């Protein structure tokens, strides 16, 4: 190793930053060595450790495990619980989650407790809550700016440079009465599906340490799965909300552009770059559809008042009728994107969901062939995501001589931004695909009128189960819906079990291309031990047309209830 590498500035910065984070955990919240994960690589599940370690009291366990977001707010505002004791319970559990999985970047426990105490005083003095989300403990992806706190996104050059103001969404959430207890880990460059960087290290999946926790909102997915936060706030451009939700067996919601404030974040690129090509969006990660709804119904109608990147939006109430006969719901099943053939357990769970939905009286299920337009979406999405170049991110890495993480070494390099003419041509292709995709949603009758064909699509989140670390393959099943600006969400269905292994049975049929070849390697027993997938979550993605965000939440509820009614994996 050269003296240059030994003395690289990023190393000292990373050591200081990790030490700052680690000392923020009070000694009484530190886990005994016997509860910490083993150093050797094993498929270890640590989800039960918070319940067994003795740090959380019986009341702490009840607070963090037994309430929905809405019932927890009700308990606080009716004086059955205080915001401070609720916040303390979640801070403790978040500290435990951090020690087990390395999911946090900024531990905001002192300021969170202070905030909770002020909310309790407000309730006592005025006899009414501060806002509709009074006392709700939440966490946020590291990219969100919180005044006085770093938004380093795991880059050494951005450490110890605290934000001078809040992101608009942070101000909105504080106005609603939320308590922000922590910020969470992300991948280097925010452009990987496994949350690992040189400053904070790798976030581990609490279900199985051999598989990915997902990215780029990987820390959020893990913290919510470990019940260290009621609701996590993530972002999504290629699947960065939905992929961590799938990996951790929870629910994730990617809205349409403009529904939730997104701007004012540190993303390692020049301000405004994202709006020139393909826009990322912000959305919630939670443990139930109801918790997603609790967040969105308060944020979406107010978003336009807080952020320049939002549109007026209402969040409906009550029941919703479907587009089928007599108001029945019509669900389309779309199994393939035409680029990566789903592995057998993915197709199996989609078929299981179809069969369960057909047994529900008010749901009609229709098979949808793969639209030709959808096969073109991933390639165009990839080109648009790279259209702005990587100059600032490359500059930040070079500033402290920070190397690329192993997974990024073959995937990231300094590149110039595309020309206006090139971006214009890509946006024209995008418009063409959007127009062609309308035909899967609407049919034209003999008089020229148009009618909706179905209420939502169900499709895979990925063509594979939760893969081993650093082996996530193509993102066409997620990035395509960002290109099209369709809201999209993830629902966990069941765990991968022995019956899904199909040992000795390989996939048939020709490869569809390089993406498909890499995907098939995840099922090839000469390359991958399929037993790594055991007990990991199998999920589905639910998608309606553009800007039908409220309908998506209602369809999620309809589908989720149908799956529960017809029998669901008790481990979820």
BADO-990530 format. One record per residue (C-alpha): residue in one letter; x negated, y negated, z negated. Coordinates in pm, whole numbers, plus 32768, in hexadecimal, padded with zeros to 4 digits. Layout:
BADO-990530
AXYZ...
//
This chain:
BADO-990530
X800080008000X7F707EAC8060X7F3D7D917F67X80387CCB8033X81477DCF7FEDX80EB7DE77E7EX80FC7C6D7E52X82347C357F27X83057B2A7E76X844B7BED7E93X83D37CF57D9DX83A67C067C79X84F17B5C7CC8X85A67CAB7CCDX850C7D157B80X85767BCE7ADBX86D57BE27B6DX870F7D497AFCX86877CFB79A1X87727BD27987X88977CB079E4X88377DD27903X88077CFA77CCX89677C6F77FCX89F47DBB777EX8A177DA97600X89597EB77542X8A9C7F4174AEX8B1B7F83760FX89E88049767AX8A2281B776CAX897082CA7610X8874837E76EBX894984BA76EDX8A5E840477ABX897D837478BAX897084227A0DX885685157A4AX872E84957B10X873085BE7BFDX882685B27D1BX895F86737CBDX8ACE864E7D1FX8B1585BF7BC7X8C6885267B73X8C5884127A69X8DC083977A71X8E0D8430791BX8CDD839C7867X8D8B825677FDX8E998324774EX8D9C8405769FX8C7483287648X8D098290750BX8CCD8124756BX8E3880DF75C4X8F3780E674ACX9087819074D5X911F803B7517X90117FE97618X9060812D76CDX91D380E276CEX91997F807750X90B47FEC786AX916B812A78D0X92DF81187886X93527FCD7916X93A17F527A72X93347DEF7AC6X94987D717A9BX94D97E267951X93897DB178C8X93DD7C477916X95317C7B7872X94907D0E7739X93AB7BDF771CX94B37AD7775DX95A77B7C7669X94997B7E7558X947F7CF97541X93137CD075A7X92297BA775B5X916A7B4676ECX902B7B547620X90547CBD75ADX90B77D24770DX8F877C76779EX8EA47D0F7697X8F247E6C76E8X8EE57E41785CX8D8F7DA27823X8D2C7ED07751X8DA77FC0785BX8CF97EF9796DX8BB47F0A78A7X8BDA8084788EX8C23809C7A03X8AE97FD47A4BX8A0E80BF7981X8AA081ED7A34X8AB1816E7B9AX89ED80277BC0X8B1F7F747C4CX8AF07E137BBCX8A167CEC7C1BX8A8C7BD27B36X8B1A7C2579DDX8C017B06797FX8C6C7B8F782EX8C2D7A5A7752X8CDC796B783FX8DF87A667873X8E357A8376FBX8E2A790976DAX8F2478E777F6X900979ED7758X90007939760AX906777F476B5X918B78AA775AX91FD792C7606X91F077CA757BX92B9774876A2X93C67850766DX93D8780474F9X93E6768C752CX94D97675764FX959E77B77628X957278137795X946378B97866X935677EF7914X93B578927A5EX946379C47AF0X93267A997ACCX92E37A227968X91C97AEB78CCX919B7BE279ECX90337C6579EDX8FA47C6D7B4DX8E527C957BF4X8DC87C017D35X8CCF7C667E3EX8B7C7BC07E0CX8BA77AE27F3FX8CB17A097E98X8C2C78C77E03X8C6F78887C93X8BDE77427C17X8AA377757B4BX8A7B78E17BB8X899C79757CC6X8A2D79F67E0BX88F17AB07E67X89997BC67F31X886F7C9E7ED2X87747BBF7F89X86497B4E7EBBX863579F87F64X879579A67EE6X87557A087D7BX874B79017C69X87FF78067D46X895377E47C99X8A7F776C7D5EX8AD675FE7D39X8C4A76327D6FX8D5077437D7DX8DCD77F47EB1X8F33777E7EF7X8FBB78D67E9CX8F0D78C67D4BX8FB9777A7D01X9108780B7D70X90E279407C95X907D78707B68X91AF77937B9DX928578CE7B8FX91F3792F7A3DX90FD7A407AA3X8FC67A9279D9X8E937AE47AACX8DBD7BDB79EAX8CAC7C377AE5X8C237C287C45X8BD17D6B7CF8X8AC47E0A7DCDX8AA27E057F48X89B57E918052X888A7DD380D5X88FC7CE681EDX8A697D3A8196X8A637E1582CDX8A557F7A824DX8B55807681D5X8A8980D980A3X8A497FCF7F97X88D17FC67F6AX87DF7EA07F5EX86817E537EE0X86EC7D6D7DC5X87F57E3A7D10X87C47F967DA2X88CC80907E0FX8A3080AB7D90X8A8A82177D52X8BD782C37D8EX8C6B83227C39X8D1F84507CCCX8BE984EB7D67X8A90844D7D5CX8A2C84FD7E9EX8B2684417F76X8B4382D37FCBX8C0181D87EF7X8C4881198036X8C037FB580A0X8BED7E9F80C0X8CDE7E6D7F9BX8C527FA97EFDX8C247F1D7DA0X8D8F7EB07D9DX8E0C80067E04X8D4380B07CF1X8D9D7FBA7BDDX8F117FD47C28X8F0081507C3DX8E5781557AE7X8F6A80737A5BX8E727F607A0AX8F497E5F7AC0X90BE7E4E7B05X908F7DC57C64X8F557D9E7D33X8F2E7C947E3EX8E6B7D037F70X8E377C9E80D9X8E5C7D5F821FX8DDC7D398381X8D877E9F83DEX8E3D7F5882C9X8D997EC68192X8ED57ED180BDX8F6C800D814BX8E3180DF814EX8DE280B07FD8X8F5380F37F8FX8F3B823D804CX8DF0829C7FAAX8E7482627E4BX8FD782E87E72X908C819E7E3CX915B80A37F04X90CE7F8E7FE1X917D7E7F80A9X90E27DC181CDX91C87C9C8221X91EC7BE28367X91147AAE8397X9198798482D3X925F7A3B81C9X91587A2980B2X904E79168092X8F0479988117X8E1C786F814DX8D1B77E18061X8C5579228037X8AE379728053X8AC27A6D816EX895F7A3081E3X89C079838327X89F7781D8393X8B3C777C8323X8C4A77A8842BX8BA178C884E2X8CB579BC848AX8DC678E88520X8D1478E0866EX8D237A5786ABX8DE57B4985CEX8E677AD3847EX8E417B95833EX8F637B8C824AX8F8D7BA480D2X90767C958022X90B87D5F7EE6X904C7EB97E74X91217F5B7D65X919B809F7CCBX930180847D4CX93D57FE67E5BX948C7F277D4AX93487E857CD4X92F67E1B7E38X94517D837E51X94277CCB7D05X92EE7C227D8BX93687BD67EEAX94C07B4E7E8CX94197A3B7DC0X92F279F27EA7X938979F98004X949978ED7FD2X939C77FE7F33X927178418016X92B1771D8103X929D76267FE0X913F76977F81X908776EC80BFX9062765B821BX904C77B882B1X91AA78258246X9304781382E0X945777E28238X94D6792F81BDX95F379BD80F3X95F87B018031X974F7B9F803FX98117C467F2CX98FB7D6E7F17X992D7E918001X98CB7E958170X99867F428289X98D080088391X98EC7FDF850AX999081358539X9AFD8197854CX9BC3812D8417X9A9380778391X99BC81AF8376X984581838377X978481F584A8X961782568476X952982978595X94138399856CX92D78342862DX91CA844685EEX90A783DC86CAX8FF282A58745X8F658350887AX8DFA831C8811X8DCC840186E5X8E8E854486C1X8F0585588556X8E6E86768492X8F5F87928433X8FB4871E82CFX900B85C18351X90FD864A8455X9182873D8350X91DE862D8257X928185598367X9359868583C5X93AD86C38255X941F855B8231X94F2857A836AX959D86B382E5X95E086138194X967784DC8233X975C85AA8312X97F7864081D9X986284E68162X99C1848D81D5X998B8321823BX9841834A82F7X981B83AD8464X96C1841784D9X964783ED863FX94FE846786D5X944283558790X933F83B0889AX91F482F68886X921E81AC8943X911081708A47X90E7800F89BFX909280948863X8F6A815A88EBX8ED08010895EX8EFB7F558816X8DD27FD7874FX8CCD7F808854X8D537E20887DX8D737DF28705X8C047E5586DCX8B977D5987E3X8C647C41874CX8BE37C8585ECX8A817C5A8674X8AD37B2C874CX8A577A298655X88FF7AC18638X88457B0384F5X875A79DA84DDX87AF795D8381X87B67AB982E6X86657B088383X85DE79BD82FEX86587A10819EX85AF7B6381A2X84697AD78228X846879BF8126X840C7AB3800EX83717BC180EEX84977CA2809EX849F7DE58169X85D27E7C8204X867A7F92813EX864080E681E5X879980FD8287X87767F9C8315X86207FD283B2X86AE806284F5X87E27F8584F8X87777E2184ABX86917D348560X86767BC185A0X874A7B6F86CDX87BD7A31877AX892679C98780X89EC7A1588B9X8A3178F689A6X8B82784789B0X8BC578EB8B00X8B7A7A468A75X8C5A7A108944X8D6C79888A24X8D5E7AC08AFCX8D6F7BA189C9X8E997ADF8943X8F447B058A94X8F107C7E8A7BX8F9E7C71891DX90D77BBE8995X91087CC48AA1X90F17DDF89A1X91E17D2B88B6X92DC7D0789D0X92BD7E738A38X92E67EEA88D1X94387E3B88BBX94C87F54898EX949780528878X95727F7F8791X96877F028873X975D7F928989X98147ECF8A98X99797F2E8AF4X9A1E7F198C49X9A8B7DB28C05X992A7D408BB5X995B7D268A3DX98557DAD894EX98897E82881CX979B7F01870FX975280778730X96D380C185D4X968A8015848BX952580868450X9413816984D0X936282708402X920382CC8471X90B7833983D6X8FDE82428316X8EAF82F083ACX8E7384228487X8DC984D28362X8DFD850781EBX8D35843580F2X8BD6847B8178X8A8784A880CAX89C7836B8072X895B8299819FX8A0E837B8297X8B4D82BA82E3X8B8182D98459X8C5C82058540X8D4880F384C3X8E3780F385EBX8F5D81608513X8F308026843CX8E7D7F178507X8F787F388624X908C7EAC854AX8FB67D7F84F1X8F817D408663X90FB7D548697X913E7C958552X92357D9A84D9X92587DB58360X91EE7F1082F2X91E97FCE81ABX91738112810DX923F820C8043X919583327F94X924184807FD8X918485997F2BX902F86277EDCX8F6086FC7FC7X8F7E88637F4CX8EF289BD7F94X8FFA89F9809EX8F7188D6816AX8E0F89648188X8E548A5982A5X8CF98AEB8273X8C6D8B9A83A4X8D5E8AEB848DX8CC989DB8569X8D7688D08637X8DC9891D879EX8DE2884388D0X8CE587618979X8C4D863388CEX8CEC84E58927X8BA384258914X8A8C83BE8825X8B79834D8710X8C2F84988726X8AE9855D8724X8A7E84BA85DDX8BD784F1854FX8BCE866585A2X8A86868284E4X8B4D863C83A7X8C02878783E5X8ADF884D8472X8A7B89498365X8914894E83E6X88F987DB838EX89F98798827CX8A63886A8152X8BDC88418165X8BFB88837FF1X8B85871D7FBAX8CE886B18014X8D92877C7F03X8E6F86A87E20X8E3585697EEAX8F6D84A57F51X902684D48098X90E9839D80FDX91B883098216X91C981B282B4X931480FC82E6X932F7FE883ECX94477F008469X942E7DED8574X937A7CA38542X93F07BC48422X94E67CCA83A1X94307CD28254X95637CDC8176X95F57DF78248X94AC7EB3821FX94C37EA080A6X962B7F1B80B1X95D4803581A2X94B6809A80BFX95AF80B47FA4X969F81818078X958C827180E7X94E782847F91X963282D77EE9X967D83DB7FF3X952E84847FB6X956884847E40X96C9850A7E64X965E86297F44X9539868C7E66X93EB85E57E39X9293864C7DC1X929986247C47X912985BC7C47X917B84747CF5
//
